[in-house]
Amino acid sequence: MSPIPVQTRDTLLEWRSEFPTVEATLHFISHSLGAMPRGVEEALRRYAQVWKARGIRAWEEGWMALPSELGDLLAGIIGAEPGSVTMFENVTLAQAVALSAIDFTPPRRRLVCTEEDFPSVLYLYEGLVRRGAEVVRVGARDGHRIEEADVVAAIDERTAVVAISHVLFRTSRVLDLGPIVARAHAVGSRVLIDAYQAVGTLPVDVRALGIDFLTGGSVKWLCGGPGAGYLYVDPRLAPGLEPAITGWFAHERPFDFDPGPMRRHQGARRFWTGTPGIPSFVAARPGYEIVARIGVAAIREKSLRQTERMIHLADEYGLPVASPREAERRGGTVVLDVPRAEAVCAALLASDVLLDHRPGVGLRLAPHFYTRDDEVDLVMRRVRDEVRKAGA
Ligand SMILES: Cc1ncc(COP(=O)(O)O)c(C=O)c1O
């Protein structure tokens, strides 16, 4: 097999110096925990200083505005209108808020999802059964492959919401949302997309896709660290929604301490709950800013090039590839279904290789915009050698 030449001019590597971790490790884990931007350290130090020096005045001097500013940064990344993205602590809570605005009363009480969606949201959907929902889980073919046609076939007039992933977390398979959204809307259902494994590595345009709700988080491709998830709501829909999971920050005038009935904010705060988690939002901002400045189209182009290189090397080394090979089906992660994946993963982690594994599919490895081609080659050799050592 002929070797793939390394790209001599990779302009995205200009951002590499912003991520100290990638110099100390072989960082192939951005589908799970993106590298920390250098700016986070200073931002958190400034946060503590403001708290110390300004006390309660910090709310008016920046904290109160921060969640909306972050939401607008994310809106730019996903093609949404300013004011349409709300910050939360994580994706699970963001989805819970969105779903609490949906009625599950007969004859329209179905939630359609797939068995390859992330377990945390599947647990949430399970809980909705006690609120009258009927959960329809579309099964995978060949173990882990979800087909759009199977999702479309599960949607009908009984469907209240279709809640599915854009990129499947186990196999990094990209689902084509077009036919699913079209079918859902044709029968009067809403669509809630879990785009955690997409945003930051795959261009997502909520307006072009016509999505009603979309959730994502910070930990992975956006390099924002833990404690920040988000919810996009189509602004045409938002004013009519009354989420049952809410709080005083969603009130039109929170500092009136009005005992109710609740008067919801007409704009961006409508979906807020209680006091926002300011320090995690402070930490999230540098990563969002970098991704917004680079642009996801450029990140995707590089990701496709490097994941192709990894697949090529996997074939050369006889490592079975469990993620899709076709470019349009491929998310940012390459999955290698090697024997004894757990032990191989542990051995690599114990050295300086950051990766993970998932039961049933194998090792997950992801390059990102800060990855060099020679690191791709090196990590694949390290995996090959470790698999051999494990006696597999
Ligand atoms: C696709 C997907 N959805 C949801 C989650 C979990 O989100 P959170 O922990 O923010 O609720 C993950 C990963 O952790 C994920 O990969």
The ligand as an SDF file (V2000), in Angstrom:
LIG
                    3D

 16 16  0  0  0  0  0  0  0  0999 V2000
  -23.9110   11.9770   21.9770 C   0  0  0  0  0  0  0  0  0  0  0  0
  -23.8180   12.2920   23.4230 C   0  0  0  0  0  0  0  0  0  0  0  0
  -24.8850   12.7710   24.0750 N   0  0  0  0  0  0  0  0  0  0  0  0
  -24.8350   13.0580   25.3950 C   0  0  0  0  0  0  0  0  0  0  0  0
  -23.6830   12.8610   26.1280 C   0  0  0  0  0  0  0  0  0  0  0  0
  -23.7040   13.1700   27.5870 C   0  0  0  0  0  0  0  0  0  0  0  0
  -23.9680   14.5090   27.8030 O   0  0  0  0  0  0  0  0  0  0  0  0
  -24.0100   15.1760   29.2560 P   0  0  0  0  0  0  0  0  0  0  0  0
  -23.0580   14.4380   30.1340 O   0  0  0  0  0  0  0  0  0  0  0  0
  -23.5810   16.5960   28.9960 O   0  0  0  0  0  0  0  0  0  0  0  0
  -25.4080   15.0960   29.7320 O   0  0  0  0  0  0  0  0  0  0  0  0
  -22.5320   12.3620   25.4580 C   0  0  0  0  0  0  0  0  0  0  0  0
  -21.2360   12.1440   26.0990 C   0  0  0  0  0  0  0  0  0  0  0  0
  -20.8430   12.2720   27.1410 O   0  0  0  0  0  0  0  0  0  0  0  0
  -22.6080   12.0660   24.0970 C   0  0  0  0  0  0  0  0  0  0  0  0
  -21.5560   11.5670   23.4240 O   0  0  0  0  0  0  0  0  0  0  0  0
  1  2  1  0
  2  3  1  0
  2 15  2  0
  3  4  2  0
  4  5  1  0
  5  6  1  0
  5 12  2  0
  6  7  1  0
  7  8  1  0
  8  9  2  0
  8 10  1  0
  8 11  1  0
 12 13  1  0
 12 15  1  0
 13 14  2  0
 15 16  1  0
M  END
$$$$
